Amino acid sequence: MEKVNISLPDQLKKFVDSRIATVRYSSASEYVCELIRADQKRTAEARLERLLLEGRRGEETELTSDD
């Protein structure tokens, strides 16, 4: 696992500390990892939605066994 150092303004550091104290996070690292996972999920969902919408705009064809 690789380390990444980040700098936060005091206000954000206090917020992170409060989240650690009040939620199930054991460290700032765990909290940041969870935020990144949530962002990855949102990104994947947005991509899927774009692909589905593109598919709806396409020409309709009958499904075959190849599909």
FENMODA-V321718 format. One line per field, one symbol per residue. ss: DSSP state (h for helix, s for strand, l for the rest). burial: + if it has 24 or more other ideal C-beta (glycine too) atoms within 12 Angstrom, else -. A space follows every 50 residues. Layout:
ss->???
burial->???
This chain:
ss->lllllllllhhhhhhhhhhhhhlllllhhhhhhhhhhhhhhhhhhhhhhh hhhhhhhllllllllll
burial->---------------+-----------+--+------------------- -----------------
